[in-house]
Amino acid sequence: MKGNLIKMKTGKYYIGDPCYVLDEENGYDWATVLDETHYLRLYNSKEDQLKRISTKKKGGEFTIKGIKIACYSSNYGDGCYKDNNGNEYGVDSGCIACIPIELLPVEKGEKLGNIHEFHSEFTTDNIDNGILHFGDVIIDTVGSEEDDEDY
């Protein structure tokens, strides 16, 4: 079941929690980013954001400096999730984003997320509210309640 398909361009991307890279070190104010993007497009309006009523899609796209970013909620919120290649993604803001590297002067990867290069256009999606697809990178944030206790 497709949740919210977003098409992205060829290039190098940071995939991980956006709070780790849309930070002061990279020239952003996290609170301003959240406010200007209706909490990373995870809410339909400012009122929904204040009431914490998320969109049914649990994700979407927004732009910063005219550049598109795809962002989706993780099913269990904060924690540590793995992709289909065993890479880990720490989450502290309840979501995982696909951010073009050109927006990030200070390239952070490895421990806080991972850098992926896509050699052709690709799509992102949130399948069944928690299986996140970023091209061929698949991050399962659904797991089971037993798995969640490990985080």
C-alpha positions as CSV (number, residue, x, y, z in Angstrom):
1,M,0.0,0.0,0.0
2,K,1.6,3.3,-1.1
3,G,1.5,6.0,1.6
4,N,2.9,9.2,0.1
5,L,5.1,8.8,-3.0
6,I,7.6,11.6,-3.5
7,K,10.0,11.8,-6.5
8,M,13.6,12.9,-5.9
9,K,16.4,13.9,-8.3
10,T,19.7,12.1,-8.9
11,G,22.3,13.0,-6.3
12,K,23.9,12.6,-2.9
13,Y,21.6,12.6,0.1
14,Y,21.7,12.4,3.9
15,I,19.1,10.0,5.1
16,G,18.4,10.2,8.8
17,D,16.8,12.3,11.5
18,P,16.7,15.9,10.2
19,C,17.2,17.4,13.6
20,Y,20.9,16.2,13.5
21,V,21.7,18.2,10.3
22,L,19.2,21.1,10.0
23,D,21.0,22.5,13.0
24,E,23.0,25.6,13.9
25,E,26.3,24.1,12.7
26,N,24.7,24.0,9.2
27,G,23.2,27.4,9.4
28,Y,19.6,26.5,10.5
29,D,17.5,27.2,13.5
30,W,15.7,23.9,14.3
31,A,12.7,25.7,15.9
32,T,12.3,27.9,12.8
33,V,12.6,25.0,10.4
34,L,9.8,23.2,12.3
35,D,7.6,26.3,12.4
36,E,8.1,27.2,8.7
37,T,7.4,23.7,7.4
38,H,4.4,22.8,9.7
39,Y,6.6,20.4,11.6
40,L,8.3,19.0,8.5
41,R,4.9,18.6,6.7
42,L,3.8,16.0,9.3
43,Y,0.8,18.3,10.1
44,N,-1.8,19.9,7.8
45,S,-1.8,23.2,9.6
46,K,-0.3,25.2,12.5
47,E,-3.4,24.4,14.6
48,D,-2.9,20.6,13.9
49,Q,0.7,21.0,14.9
50,L,-0.3,22.6,18.2
51,K,-2.8,19.9,18.9
52,R,-0.3,17.2,17.7
53,I,-2.8,15.9,15.1
54,S,-0.6,14.4,12.4
55,T,-1.5,13.8,8.8
56,K,-2.9,10.4,7.8
57,K,0.1,10.1,5.4
58,K,2.6,10.6,8.3
59,G,5.0,12.4,6.0
60,G,5.4,14.6,3.0
61,E,7.7,16.9,1.3
62,F,8.8,20.4,2.0
63,T,11.4,22.8,0.7
64,I,14.3,24.7,2.2
65,K,16.0,27.3,0.1
66,G,13.9,26.0,-2.8
67,I,15.2,22.4,-2.5
68,K,12.9,19.5,-1.9
69,I,13.2,17.3,1.1
70,A,11.1,14.1,1.8
71,C,10.3,13.3,5.4
72,Y,8.3,10.5,7.1
73,S,7.4,9.6,10.7
74,S,8.9,6.6,12.2
75,N,6.2,4.2,13.5
76,Y,7.5,4.0,17.1
77,G,9.0,7.5,17.2
78,D,12.4,7.9,18.7
79,G,14.9,5.0,18.7
80,C,17.4,3.3,16.4
81,Y,16.3,1.7,13.2
82,K,18.2,-0.4,10.6
83,D,17.9,-0.4,6.8
84,N,18.0,-3.4,4.4
85,N,21.8,-3.1,4.3
86,G,22.3,-3.1,8.1
87,N,23.0,0.6,8.4
88,E,21.7,2.3,11.5
89,Y,19.6,5.5,11.9
90,G,19.3,7.1,15.2
91,V,16.0,9.1,15.6
92,D,15.3,11.8,18.2
93,S,12.6,13.8,16.4
94,G,10.3,10.9,15.5
95,C,11.1,11.0,11.8
96,I,13.6,10.2,9.0
97,A,14.2,12.5,6.1
98,C,16.0,12.4,2.7
99,I,18.0,15.7,2.5
100,P,20.1,16.7,-0.5
101,I,23.7,17.2,0.6
102,E,23.9,20.6,-1.0
103,L,21.8,21.9,1.9
104,L,24.4,20.7,4.4
105,P,27.8,22.5,4.4
106,V,28.9,20.2,7.3
107,E,28.4,16.6,6.1
108,K,27.3,14.5,9.0
109,G,26.8,10.8,8.4
110,E,27.9,7.5,9.9
111,K,26.6,7.7,13.5
112,L,23.7,10.2,13.0
113,G,22.4,8.9,9.7
114,N,23.9,7.8,6.4
115,I,25.0,9.4,3.2
116,H,23.6,7.7,0.0
117,E,24.3,8.5,-3.6
118,F,21.5,7.8,-6.1
119,H,22.6,7.6,-9.8
120,S,19.2,8.1,-11.2
121,E,15.9,9.6,-10.1
122,F,14.2,7.7,-7.3
123,T,11.1,7.7,-5.2
124,T,10.5,7.8,-1.5
125,D,7.4,6.5,0.3
126,N,6.0,5.5,3.7
127,I,4.5,2.1,3.2
128,D,1.9,1.0,5.9
129,N,2.9,3.9,8.2
130,G,6.4,2.8,9.1
131,I,8.3,1.0,6.3
132,L,10.2,3.9,4.7
133,H,11.5,3.6,1.2
134,F,14.2,6.0,-0.1
135,G,15.0,4.6,-3.5
136,D,16.6,1.2,-2.8
137,V,17.1,2.0,0.9
138,I,14.4,0.5,3.0
139,I,14.1,1.3,6.7
140,D,11.6,-0.7,8.8
141,T,10.4,1.4,11.7
142,V,7.4,-0.8,12.4
143,G,9.1,-3.8,14.1
144,S,7.2,-5.4,17.0
145,E,6.5,-4.3,20.5
146,E,9.3,-6.7,21.6
147,D,11.8,-5.0,19.3
148,D,10.7,-1.6,20.6
149,E,11.8,-2.5,24.1
150,D,15.4,-2.7,22.9
151,Y,15.5,1.0,22.0
